[in-house]
């Protein structure tokens, strides 16, 4: 079976550089071997009134809309039929941590809103000539669901102990109530998401701008990092001001002081040049997994595609349900 052969090839990759070089070839393989699943979507007009429910593969639905009905996609909005139909389709604005913020689709993360937004991004890209496939949407549903399940196993007391390790080692790490004070300030920031008992550690030469960027992103769908979440998911912020000379060292050490389950950092902290110069690992180890086991991330993508194919039926509205 071709897929089994691909898994063995993936597992033979040992070094990080070899793995990175493999990514492009792997992406081409995925594009050629992604199953074409069917789901149901609901079309809405500009007033957010439902027009109709449609079921089929991505191309079956949107080829018909584009070429037969002659509709222009920006006039319409689409939601996954089996999910919440009240997700917000516009940006929302408010003041938070002393600054004016703008978030796409609401102030807190939800799987339904994110997937509906991703669906419409797929349609926008399709209108520009790119291809679309509902399997990619279902894979993201699986990824988000698995990430939330993992985060909900985190322990509040253990997490607080992790943060206390940071505070104890870095005496100048301070809690922030007003981000406006950190405009064009350099250093390390820690975003705390208390609902999930997890944090994210980052660096910036403009801490205020960087954090606001996390909260305002509308185009992050491929991962389960900090940009997946929204402004109100962040409940506490800590900042360590430092010069650019020490920024990579501090970020690297702080990220690696926190157990992997309690941070959203996928890499170990510091920029790529810092890692290469100091011969440091880029990927943050998860539990007891070795670097070779981390390469199996690619295998998990293949497995997610097959799992998405199996769950697709749950995303189809039967005739008597519509």
N, C-alpha and C positions, 0 to 999 in steps of 0.2 A: 504494500500500500504506500502511495507517494507520501502521505502524511507521516507515517512511521519513519520513513527514510529521512524526512526533513527533521524530525525530532532527534534522530541519532546524529545528524549533522550539527544541529544546534548544540547538543550535549558535548560534542568534541571540541567546542571552542573554549580555550583555556584562559587566555589573557584578555585584559580589558580592551587593548587596542584592536586585537583580532575581532572581538565582539563588536566594537564600534564600526569596523569596516564591513561587518556582516549585515548591519542594519539595513542598508539600501537594498541589498539583494533580498533580504527577508521581506521588506515592504512590497517589493514587486511580486514575490510569491503570494503574499496575503491578498493583493489586489486580484490576482489571477484565480485564487482558490476560495474566495469568500462566497458562502452559500447565499442565494438570492431569496430572502425570506419575505413573507407577506404579513402586513398588519393592517389595522383600521385607523384612519385619521378623520378628523372632523374639520371642515373648512369654515372659516369665519370671515365676515365682511369687515369693513373699516369701523363699523359701530360695534364690533365684537358680537354680532348676532350670528348664530349658526346657520350655515347654508345647507350642507349635506354631509353625510358620512360616506367615506369611500374605503374600500378594502382591496388590497392587491400588493404587488411588489412596488418598490419605489418608481421604477420606470413605467409600470402599468398605469399608475395613478397620474404621475406628473407629465408623462408624454401626452396623455389624453388631454389634460388641462392645457398644456402649452400649445399643442398643434391642432386640436379639434375645437376646443372652446375659445382659443385665442386670448386667454386671460394673461395679464401681466402680474407676476407673483407679488410684487411689493404692495399691491392693493389688498391682498388677502393674508390671513394668518391661519396656521394649522396647529391642532393639538392632537395628541395621541388619544384615541377614542376611549380607551379603558382607564385613563388616568383623570386626575382632577381637571375639570374644565374651567376653573376659576383662577388659574395662574395669571399673573400680571404680565402683560406683553410690552409695557413701556418701562422706561427708567423711572426710578423714584428718588427723591432728594430729601435730605434733612440735615440737621447738625448733629455730629457725633464726635466725641472726644475733642470738642472745641473747634471743629472744622466743618465746612460744608461738604457733604459727600453725595455721590451719585452712584446708585447701584442698579444693574439691570434686573428687572423682574422681581424686586422685593429686597428686603434688608436681611433676610435669613435664607440659608441654603435649603432647598428642597429638591428631591430627585425629580418630581413632576415638572417643576418650573424649568430646571436645567435641561431636561430632555426635550421639553416643548421648544425651548429656545434653540437647542441643537438641531431639532427637526427643521426649524425655519432657516437656520444657517445652511443646512444641507440643500434646501430648496433654493436659497439665494445663490449658492455655488453652482447648482445645476443650471440655473438661468444664465450663468456666465460660461457654461460649456463643460463643467466638471460632471463626473458621474456620481450617482447616489445609490446607496444600498441600505435598507433598513437593518441589516445585520450589524452594521457599525453602531447604530443607535441602541440595539439590544445588548451589544457588548458593553457599552457604556452603562447601561442600566445594571448589568451584572457587576461591573467594577465599582460603581457607586454603592450598590447594596452591600457588597462584600466589605468595602471600606467602612461604612457606617456600622456594620455588625462587629467588625474588629474594634472600632473605637468605643463602642458601647460595652466592651469587656474591660476597658481601662478602669482602674480603681482610683477614686478621688484622693484618698490619703497617700497612696504611692505617688500620684502625680504631684501633689503638693510638696512631697518630700524631694521630688526631682527639681522643682523650682527652687526649693530652699538650698539645694546644692549650688545652684547658680548664684543665688544671693550671698551665700557664705563665702564663695570663692571670689566673687566680683563685688567688692564692697561699694563700688561706685555705680552699680546697676540700680536705677531708680524707677519707681512706678510713675507713669505719666497719666495725667488727667487732661492735658491740653496739648494736642499735637501741633498747634500753631506755634508753640515755642521751639519747635524743632525744624522749622523751615531752613533749608540749606545747612543743617547740622549733620556732621559725619558721625558714624558709629554703628553699633549693633542694636537691633531692636528685637524684642521677644513679644510675639502675639500669643495671648493665652485664650483658648477656647474652652471655657469651663464646662459647658454642656457635654463636651466630648472628652474632657480630661486629656487634652493634648495641646501642644504649643508649636510655634514655628519660629525659627531663629534666622534672621537675615541681616544683611549689611547694606549701607547706602551712604552716599555723600549728601543726600537730602532725605532724611528720615521721614519727614512729613509727606513729601511727594511720593516716596516709595510705598508707604503704607496705604495711602489713598489710591494708588495704582492697583494694589491687591484687591481693594474693595470694589473698584469700578470696572474690572475686566468683564467683557461680554463675550470673549472669544476663546475661553479656556474650557476645553471639553475632553482633552486627551489624557488627563491624569487625575489624580486624587490628592493633589497638594493643596497648599494654602489658598491658591486662586480659585479653587472650587467653591470656597465658602464666601459668605457675604459679611458686611460690616458688623451686623449685630451678633454674629457668631463669635466675634472677638469681644471678650468681656474685660480683659485687662491688658495693659501694654507696659513693658519695661524697656528702658533704654540705657545703653552704656556708651557714652560719648568717648570717642577715641580718634586719634589721628589716622590718616590713610596708611601710615607706616605699619600700624599694628592691627589694622582692620581685618585682614585675612587670618592672621594668627588667632586673634580673639574669636572670630566666628568659628573657625575650625575647632578650637578647644571647647567652646561653649556647646556647639552641636554635639560633640562627642562625649560631653558630660551627661547628656540626657539619654536614657534608654530609648532604643529605636521605636518601641511601641507608643512612646509618649511624645513623639515629635513628628511633624509632617514633613520634615526635611528628607528628601530622597538622596541628597548627596551630603558629603561630610562637612561642608562649609569652606569658604574661601573660593577664589576664582580659579579657573583652569590653570593659568600660568603658575599660581602658587602651588597647586598639586604637582604639576610636572617638575618644577624647580626643586621641590622637597621630596619628590618620589612618594607621594601620599596616595592612598586609595581614594577614588572619587565616590564610588557607591557606598552609602552608609549600610553597614551590616545589619541584617534583621535577625535578632535573636542569635542562634548558633549557626546560621547559614554561612557557608563558605562562599568565596567569590565564584567558584564554579557553579554552585547551586543558584547563585543570583542570575547566572546566564539563563537559567531555566525560565526566566521571565518570558522569553520568547516562546517556550513551550506552552506556557500558560495562555498566551494569546491564541494559539491553535486550539487549545482546549476550550477557551471562552467562545470561540466561533462555533464550535460544535454544541456547546451548551446553549448558545443563543438560538441556534437552529431548533433545539428541542423545546424552548419556551415560547417560540414565536406564536404558537396557537393561542396562548393566553392573551395575546395582544390583538386578537381578531374578535370583532363584534359579530355575533350571529345575527341572522336576519330578524329573528323575533326579539332581539335585544336592542336593536337600533331605533 
